[in-house]
């Protein structure tokens, strides 16, 4: 994915605050995902990266790629 200008929704901003995830972390997931799947909402894509060493978790980002 070529990184374009990202338009953040209010919902996304709130979730980033809630889970203490930075904008840079989101951009890193979009730039180098470990896995990509079709999003649960029509016209979206979901990207994932694993986090942590001992107790791994998955961070998922869902986005809509516009032309």
SEFIZA-3560 file (N, C-alpha, C; in Angstrom, 3 decimals):
REM SEFIZA-3560
<numar><xx>0.843</xx><yy>-1.176</yy><zz>0.000</zz><atom>N</atom></numar>
<numar><xx>0.000</xx><yy>0.000</yy><zz>0.000</zz><atom>CA</atom></numar>
<numar><xx>0.884</xx><yy>1.233</yy><zz>0.000</zz><atom>C</atom></numar>
<numar><xx>0.642</xx><yy>2.139</yy><zz>-0.903</zz><atom>N</atom></numar>
<numar><xx>1.336</xx><yy>3.416</yy><zz>-0.917</zz><atom>CA</atom></numar>
<numar><xx>0.613</xx><yy>4.322</yy><zz>0.069</zz><atom>C</atom></numar>
<numar><xx>1.360</xx><yy>4.859</yy><zz>1.015</zz><atom>N</atom></numar>
<numar><xx>0.721</xx><yy>5.693</yy><zz>2.034</zz><atom>CA</atom></numar>
<numar><xx>0.287</xx><yy>7.017</yy><zz>1.446</zz><atom>C</atom></numar>
<numar><xx>-0.989</xx><yy>7.261</yy><zz>1.557</zz><atom>N</atom></numar>
<numar><xx>-1.580</xx><yy>8.510</yy><zz>1.104</zz><atom>CA</atom></numar>
<numar><xx>-1.942</xx><yy>9.310</yy><zz>2.329</zz><atom>C</atom></numar>
<numar><xx>-2.539</xx><yy>10.460</yy><zz>2.133</zz><atom>N</atom></numar>
<numar><xx>-3.009</xx><yy>11.245</yy><zz>3.264</zz><atom>CA</atom></numar>
<numar><xx>-4.112</xx><yy>10.452</yy><zz>3.967</zz><atom>C</atom></numar>
<numar><xx>-3.982</xx><yy>10.345</yy><zz>5.269</zz><atom>N</atom></numar>
<numar><xx>-4.962</xx><yy>9.593</yy><zz>6.045</zz><atom>CA</atom></numar>
<numar><xx>-5.960</xx><yy>10.560</yy><zz>6.660</zz><atom>C</atom></numar>
<numar><xx>-7.222</xx><yy>10.254</yy><zz>6.475</zz><atom>N</atom></numar>
<numar><xx>-8.292</xx><yy>11.044</yy><zz>7.081</zz><atom>CA</atom></numar>
<numar><xx>-8.807</xx><yy>10.225</yy><zz>8.254</zz><atom>C</atom></numar>
<numar><xx>-8.588</xx><yy>10.723</yy><zz>9.466</zz><atom>N</atom></numar>
<numar><xx>-8.965</xx><yy>10.003</yy><zz>10.684</zz><atom>CA</atom></numar>
<numar><xx>-10.402</xx><yy>10.341</yy><zz>11.058</zz><atom>C</atom></numar>
<numar><xx>-11.189</xx><yy>9.325</yy><zz>11.333</zz><atom>N</atom></numar>
<numar><xx>-12.546</xx><yy>9.554</yy><zz>11.838</zz><atom>CA</atom></numar>
<numar><xx>-12.459</xx><yy>9.833</yy><zz>13.337</zz><atom>C</atom></numar>
<numar><xx>-13.493</xx><yy>10.463</yy><zz>13.877</zz><atom>N</atom></numar>
<numar><xx>-13.522</xx><yy>10.714</yy><zz>15.317</zz><atom>CA</atom></numar>
<numar><xx>-13.484</xx><yy>9.403</yy><zz>16.091</zz><atom>C</atom></numar>
<numar><xx>-14.164</xx><yy>8.400</yy><zz>15.567</zz><atom>N</atom></numar>
<numar><xx>-14.177</xx><yy>7.080</yy><zz>16.210</zz><atom>CA</atom></numar>
<numar><xx>-12.759</xx><yy>6.512</yy><zz>16.290</zz><atom>C</atom></numar>
<numar><xx>-12.017</xx><yy>6.625</yy><zz>15.199</zz><atom>N</atom></numar>
<numar><xx>-10.646</xx><yy>6.108</yy><zz>15.174</zz><atom>CA</atom></numar>
<numar><xx>-9.773</xx><yy>6.859</yy><zz>16.174</zz><atom>C</atom></numar>
<numar><xx>-9.910</xx><yy>8.172</yy><zz>16.247</zz><atom>N</atom></numar>
<numar><xx>-9.129</xx><yy>8.975</yy><zz>17.194</zz><atom>CA</atom></numar>
<numar><xx>-9.432</xx><yy>8.563</yy><zz>18.631</zz><atom>C</atom></numar>
<numar><xx>-10.705</xx><yy>8.333</yy><zz>18.927</zz><atom>N</atom></numar>
<numar><xx>-11.098</xx><yy>7.924</yy><zz>20.276</zz><atom>CA</atom></numar>
<numar><xx>-10.521</xx><yy>6.556</yy><zz>20.628</zz><atom>C</atom></numar>
<numar><xx>-10.564</xx><yy>5.624</yy><zz>19.689</zz><atom>N</atom></numar>
<numar><xx>-10.026</xx><yy>4.282</yy><zz>19.933</zz><atom>CA</atom></numar>
<numar><xx>-8.508</xx><yy>4.323</yy><zz>20.112</zz><atom>C</atom></numar>
<numar><xx>-7.832</xx><yy>5.182</yy><zz>19.358</zz><atom>N</atom></numar>
<numar><xx>-6.386</xx><yy>5.312</yy><zz>19.505</zz><atom>CA</atom></numar>
<numar><xx>-6.044</xx><yy>5.817</yy><zz>20.909</zz><atom>C</atom></numar>
<numar><xx>-6.822</xx><yy>6.755</yy><zz>21.418</zz><atom>N</atom></numar>
<numar><xx>-6.619</xx><yy>7.243</yy><zz>22.787</zz><atom>CA</atom></numar>
<numar><xx>-6.923</xx><yy>6.150</yy><zz>23.802</zz><atom>C</atom></numar>
<numar><xx>-8.042</xx><yy>5.459</yy><zz>23.602</zz><atom>N</atom></numar>
<numar><xx>-8.475</xx><yy>4.421</yy><zz>24.535</zz><atom>CA</atom></numar>
<numar><xx>-7.426</xx><yy>3.314</yy><zz>24.679</zz><atom>C</atom></numar>
<numar><xx>-6.871</xx><yy>2.874</yy><zz>23.550</zz><atom>N</atom></numar>
<numar><xx>-5.900</xx><yy>1.782</yy><zz>23.563</zz><atom>CA</atom></numar>
<numar><xx>-4.451</xx><yy>2.262</yy><zz>23.568</zz><atom>C</atom></numar>
<numar><xx>-4.240</xx><yy>3.572</yy><zz>23.657</zz><atom>N</atom></numar>
<numar><xx>-2.911</xx><yy>4.184</yy><zz>23.696</zz><atom>CA</atom></numar>
<numar><xx>-2.045</xx><yy>3.738</yy><zz>22.526</zz><atom>C</atom></numar>
<numar><xx>-2.603</xx><yy>3.877</yy><zz>21.326</zz><atom>N</atom></numar>
<numar><xx>-1.892</xx><yy>3.522</yy><zz>20.093</zz><atom>CA</atom></numar>
<numar><xx>-1.611</xx><yy>4.814</yy><zz>19.328</zz><atom>C</atom></numar>
<numar><xx>-0.372</xx><yy>5.008</yy><zz>18.933</zz><atom>N</atom></numar>
<numar><xx>0.010</xx><yy>6.237</yy><zz>18.250</zz><atom>CA</atom></numar>
<numar><xx>-0.316</xx><yy>6.185</yy><zz>16.758</zz><atom>C</atom></numar>
<numar><xx>-0.345</xx><yy>7.352</yy><zz>16.166</zz><atom>N</atom></numar>
<numar><xx>-0.556</xx><yy>7.451</yy><zz>14.721</zz><atom>CA</atom></numar>
<numar><xx>0.586</xx><yy>6.765</yy><zz>13.977</zz><atom>C</atom></numar>
<numar><xx>1.793</xx><yy>6.880</yy><zz>14.505</zz><atom>N</atom></numar>
<numar><xx>2.958</xx><yy>6.240</yy><zz>13.878</zz><atom>CA</atom></numar>
<numar><xx>2.806</xx><yy>4.717</yy><zz>13.869</zz><atom>C</atom></numar>
<numar><xx>2.251</xx><yy>4.158</yy><zz>14.942</zz><atom>N</atom></numar>
<numar><xx>2.056</xx><yy>2.706</yy><zz>15.014</zz><atom>CA</atom></numar>
<numar><xx>1.054</xx><yy>2.252</yy><zz>13.963</zz><atom>C</atom></numar>
<numar><xx>-0.003</xx><yy>3.009</yy><zz>13.786</zz><atom>N</atom></numar>
<numar><xx>-1.011</xx><yy>2.696</yy><zz>12.771</zz><atom>CA</atom></numar>
<numar><xx>-0.381</xx><yy>2.749</yy><zz>11.380</zz><atom>C</atom></numar>
<numar><xx>0.405</xx><yy>3.775</yy><zz>11.130</zz><atom>N</atom></numar>
<numar><xx>1.067</xx><yy>3.902</yy><zz>9.831</zz><atom>CA</atom></numar>
<numar><xx>2.022</xx><yy>2.736</yy><zz>9.577</zz><atom>C</atom></numar>
<numar><xx>2.705</xx><yy>2.270</yy><zz>10.628</zz><atom>N</atom></numar>
<numar><xx>3.622</xx><yy>1.140</yy><zz>10.492</zz><atom>CA</atom></numar>
<numar><xx>2.863</xx><yy>-0.136</yy><zz>10.131</zz><atom>C</atom></numar>
<numar><xx>1.691</xx><yy>-0.319</yy><zz>10.715</zz><atom>N</atom></numar>
<numar><xx>0.874</xx><yy>-1.490</yy><zz>10.380</zz><atom>CA</atom></numar>
<numar><xx>0.435</xx><yy>-1.420</yy><zz>8.923</zz><atom>C</atom></numar>
<numar><xx>0.051</xx><yy>-0.229</yy><zz>8.480</zz><atom>N</atom></numar>
<numar><xx>-0.380</xx><yy>-0.065</yy><zz>7.087</zz><atom>CA</atom></numar>
<numar><xx>0.777</xx><yy>-0.263</yy><zz>6.114</zz><atom>C</atom></numar>
<numar><xx>1.975</xx><yy>0.138</yy><zz>6.518</zz><atom>N</atom></numar>
<numar><xx>3.138</xx><yy>0.047</yy><zz>5.637</zz><atom>CA</atom></numar>
<numar><xx>3.680</xx><yy>-1.381</yy><zz>5.529</zz><atom>C</atom></numar>
<numar><xx>3.669</xx><yy>-2.116</yy><zz>6.650</zz><atom>N</atom></numar>
<numar><xx>4.260</xx><yy>-3.457</yy><zz>6.649</zz><atom>CA</atom></numar>
<numar><xx>3.393</xx><yy>-4.433</yy><zz>7.447</zz><atom>C</atom></numar>
<numar><xx>2.224</xx><yy>-4.774</yy><zz>6.935</zz><atom>N</atom></numar>
<numar><xx>1.364</xx><yy>-5.703</yy><zz>7.682</zz><atom>CA</atom></numar>
<numar><xx>1.887</xx><yy>-7.134</yy><zz>7.613</zz><atom>C</atom></numar>
<numar><xx>1.637</xx><yy>-7.891</yy><zz>8.674</zz><atom>N</atom></numar>
<numar><xx>1.981</xx><yy>-9.316</yy><zz>8.677</zz><atom>CA</atom></numar>
<numar><xx>0.919</xx><yy>-10.103</yy><zz>7.910</zz><atom>C</atom></numar>
<numar><xx>-0.293</xx><yy>-9.591</yy><zz>7.920</zz><atom>N</atom></numar>
<numar><xx>-1.386</xx><yy>-10.267</yy><zz>7.220</zz><atom>CA</atom></numar>
<numar><xx>-2.396</xx><yy>-9.223</yy><zz>6.753</zz><atom>C</atom></numar>
<numar><xx>-2.980</xx><yy>-9.463</yy><zz>5.581</zz><atom>N</atom></numar>
<numar><xx>-4.012</xx><yy>-8.591</yy><zz>5.021</zz><atom>CA</atom></numar>
<numar><xx>-5.214</xx><yy>-9.452</yy><zz>4.675</zz><atom>C</atom></numar>
<numar><xx>-6.395</xx><yy>-8.951</yy><zz>5.045</zz><atom>N</atom></numar>
<numar><xx>-7.637</xx><yy>-9.655</yy><zz>4.739</zz><atom>CA</atom></numar>
<numar><xx>-8.695</xx><yy>-8.657</yy><zz>4.292</zz><atom>C</atom></numar>
<numar><xx>-9.763</xx><yy>-9.189</yy><zz>3.746</zz><atom>N</atom></numar>
<numar><xx>-10.905</xx><yy>-8.365</yy><zz>3.382</zz><atom>CA</atom></numar>
<numar><xx>-11.566</xx><yy>-7.896</yy><zz>4.677</zz><atom>C</atom></numar>
<numar><xx>-11.919</xx><yy>-6.606</yy><zz>4.737</zz><atom>N</atom></numar>
<numar><xx>-12.552</xx><yy>-6.058</yy><zz>5.933</zz><atom>CA</atom></numar>
<numar><xx>-13.980</xx><yy>-6.542</yy><zz>6.100</zz><atom>C</atom></numar>
<numar><xx>-14.517</xx><yy>-6.391</yy><zz>7.315</zz><atom>N</atom></numar>
<numar><xx>-15.885</xx><yy>-6.847</yy><zz>7.570</zz><atom>CA</atom></numar>
<numar><xx>-16.927</xx><yy>-5.890</yy><zz>6.993</zz><atom>C</atom></numar>
<numar><xx>-16.512</xx><yy>-4.676</yy><zz>6.686</zz><atom>N</atom></numar>
<numar><xx>-17.395</xx><yy>-3.707</yy><zz>6.047</zz><atom>CA</atom></numar>
<numar><xx>-17.072</xx><yy>-3.692</yy><zz>4.556</zz><atom>C</atom></numar>
<numar><xx>-18.089</xx><yy>-3.628</yy><zz>3.735</zz><atom>N</atom></numar>
<numar><xx>-17.903</xx><yy>-3.645</yy><zz>2.279</zz><atom>CA</atom></numar>
<numar><xx>-16.964</xx><yy>-2.530</yy><zz>1.832</zz><atom>C</atom></numar>
<numar><xx>-16.006</xx><yy>-2.876</yy><zz>0.988</zz><atom>N</atom></numar>
<numar><xx>-15.073</xx><yy>-1.900</yy><zz>0.437</zz><atom>CA</atom></numar>
<numar><xx>-13.910</xx><yy>-1.564</yy><zz>1.363</zz><atom>C</atom></numar>
<numar><xx>-13.675</xx><yy>-2.377</yy><zz>2.400</zz><atom>N</atom></numar>
<numar><xx>-12.575</xx><yy>-2.107</yy><zz>3.321</zz><atom>CA</atom></numar>
<numar><xx>-11.561</xx><yy>-3.246</yy><zz>3.302</zz><atom>C</atom></numar>
<numar><xx>-10.387</xx><yy>-2.945</yy><zz>3.821</zz><atom>N</atom></numar>
<numar><xx>-9.301</xx><yy>-3.906</yy><zz>3.933</zz><atom>CA</atom></numar>
<numar><xx>-8.834</xx><yy>-3.888</yy><zz>5.388</zz><atom>C</atom></numar>
<numar><xx>-8.458</xx><yy>-5.040</yy><zz>5.923</zz><atom>N</atom></numar>
<numar><xx>-7.942</xx><yy>-5.128</yy><zz>7.284</zz><atom>CA</atom></numar>
<numar><xx>-6.493</xx><yy>-5.590</yy><zz>7.234</zz><atom>C</atom></numar>
<numar><xx>-5.634</xx><yy>-4.904</yy><zz>7.999</zz><atom>N</atom></numar>
<numar><xx>-4.218</xx><yy>-5.243</yy><zz>8.067</zz><atom>CA</atom></numar>
<numar><xx>-3.864</xx><yy>-5.524</yy><zz>9.523</zz><atom>C</atom></numar>
<numar><xx>-2.926</xx><yy>-6.481</yy><zz>9.745</zz><atom>N</atom></numar>
<numar><xx>-2.591</xx><yy>-6.897</yy><zz>11.095</zz><atom>CA</atom></numar>
<numar><xx>-1.091</xx><yy>-7.001</yy><zz>11.291</zz><atom>C</atom></numar>
<numar><xx>-0.639</xx><yy>-6.657</yy><zz>12.501</zz><atom>N</atom></numar>
<numar><xx>0.720</xx><yy>-6.922</yy><zz>12.958</zz><atom>CA</atom></numar>
<numar><xx>0.629</xx><yy>-7.488</yy><zz>14.364</zz><atom>C</atom></numar>
<numar><xx>1.538</xx><yy>-8.389</yy><zz>14.698</zz><atom>N</atom></numar>
<numar><xx>1.596</xx><yy>-8.927</yy><zz>16.056</zz><atom>CA</atom></numar>
<numar><xx>2.435</xx><yy>-7.998</yy><zz>16.927</zz><atom>C</atom></numar>
<numar><xx>2.096</xx><yy>-7.940</yy><zz>18.215</zz><atom>N</atom></numar>
<numar><xx>2.826</xx><yy>-7.113</yy><zz>19.161</zz><atom>CA</atom></numar>
<numar><xx>3.239</xx><yy>-7.964</yy><zz>20.352</zz><atom>C</atom></numar>
<numar><xx>4.224</xx><yy>-7.514</yy><zz>21.068</zz><atom>N</atom></numar>
<numar><xx>4.653</xx><yy>-8.193</yy><zz>22.281</zz><atom>CA</atom></numar>
<numar><xx>5.613</xx><yy>-9.331</yy><zz>22.010</zz><atom>C</atom></numar>
<numar><xx>6.331</xx><yy>-9.731</yy><zz>23.061</zz><atom>N</atom></numar>
<numar><xx>7.296</xx><yy>-10.829</yy><zz>22.955</zz><atom>CA</atom></numar>
<numar><xx>6.747</xx><yy>-12.091</yy><zz>23.622</zz><atom>C</atom></numar>
<numar><xx>6.500</xx><yy>-12.014</yy><zz>24.933</zz><atom>N</atom></numar>
<numar><xx>6.017</xx><yy>-13.196</yy><zz>25.649</zz><atom>CA</atom></numar>
<numar><xx>4.533</xx><yy>-13.417</yy><zz>25.421</zz><atom>C</atom></numar>
<numar><xx>3.774</xx><yy>-12.372</yy><zz>25.559</zz><atom>N</atom></numar>
<numar><xx>2.317</xx><yy>-12.462</yy><zz>25.393</zz><atom>CA</atom></numar>
<numar><xx>1.928</xx><yy>-11.708</yy><zz>24.126</zz><atom>C</atom></numar>
<numar><xx>1.917</xx><yy>-12.404</yy><zz>23.017</zz><atom>N</atom></numar>
<numar><xx>1.665</xx><yy>-11.724</yy><zz>21.747</zz><atom>CA</atom></numar>
<numar><xx>0.179</xx><yy>-11.408</yy><zz>21.579</zz><atom>C</atom></numar>
<numar><xx>-0.066</xx><yy>-10.294</yy><zz>20.950</zz><atom>N</atom></numar>
<numar><xx>-1.409</xx><yy>-9.865</yy><zz>20.604</zz><atom>CA</atom></numar>
<numar><xx>-1.396</xx><yy>-9.423</yy><zz>19.150</zz><atom>C</atom></numar>
<numar><xx>-2.567</xx><yy>-9.278</yy><zz>18.585</zz><atom>N</atom></numar>
<numar><xx>-2.675</xx><yy>-8.809</yy><zz>17.206</zz><atom>CA</atom></numar>
<numar><xx>-3.306</xx><yy>-7.429</yy><zz>17.201</zz><atom>C</atom></numar>
<numar><xx>-2.693</xx><yy>-6.514</yy><zz>16.466</zz><atom>N</atom></numar>
<numar><xx>-3.263</xx><yy>-5.185</yy><zz>16.264</zz><atom>CA</atom></numar>
<numar><xx>-3.833</xx><yy>-5.146</yy><zz>14.852</zz><atom>C</atom></numar>
<numar><xx>-5.126</xx><yy>-4.918</yy><zz>14.747</zz><atom>N</atom></numar>
<numar><xx>-5.797</xx><yy>-4.870</yy><zz>13.446</zz><atom>CA</atom></numar>
<numar><xx>-6.161</xx><yy>-3.430</yy><zz>13.117</zz><atom>C</atom></numar>
<numar><xx>-5.976</xx><yy>-3.062</yy><zz>11.859</zz><atom>N</atom></numar>
<numar><xx>-6.369</xx><yy>-1.755</yy><zz>11.351</zz><atom>CA</atom></numar>
<numar><xx>-7.256</xx><yy>-1.985</yy><zz>10.141</zz><atom>C</atom></numar>
<numar><xx>-8.430</xx><yy>-1.401</yy><zz>10.144</zz><atom>N</atom></numar>
<numar><xx>-9.324</xx><yy>-1.513</yy><zz>8.990</zz><atom>CA</atom></numar>
<numar><xx>-9.360</xx><yy>-0.155</yy><zz>8.291</zz><atom>C</atom></numar>
<numar><xx>-9.196</xx><yy>-0.192</yy><zz>6.981</zz><atom>N</atom></numar>
<numar><xx>-9.178</xx><yy>1.060</yy><zz>6.223</zz><atom>CA</atom></numar>
<numar><xx>-9.889</xx><yy>0.892</yy><zz>4.896</zz><atom>C</atom></numar>
<numar><xx>-10.246</xx><yy>2.033</yy><zz>4.330</zz><atom>N</atom></numar>
<numar><xx>-10.868</xx><yy>2.071</yy><zz>3.011</zz><atom>CA</atom></numar>
<numar><xx>-9.913</xx><yy>2.808</yy><zz>2.098</zz><atom>C</atom></numar>
<numar><xx>-9.485</xx><yy>2.152</yy><zz>1.045</zz><atom>N</atom></numar>
<numar><xx>-8.540</xx><yy>2.742</yy><zz>0.102</zz><atom>CA</atom></numar>
<numar><xx>-9.327</xx><yy>3.445</yy><zz>-0.998</zz><atom>C</atom></numar>
<numar><xx>-9.181</xx><yy>4.763</yy><zz>-1.053</zz><atom>N</atom></numar>
<numar><xx>-9.881</xx><yy>5.514</yy><zz>-2.098</zz><atom>CA</atom></numar>
<numar><xx>-8.908</xx><yy>5.868</yy><zz>-3.214</zz><atom>C</atom></numar>
<numar><xx>-9.415</xx><yy>5.995</yy><zz>-4.434</zz><atom>N</atom></numar>
<numar><xx>-8.535</xx><yy>6.272</yy><zz>-5.581</zz><atom>CA</atom></numar>
<numar><xx>-7.894</xx><yy>7.644</yy><zz>-5.537</zz><atom>C</atom></numar>
//
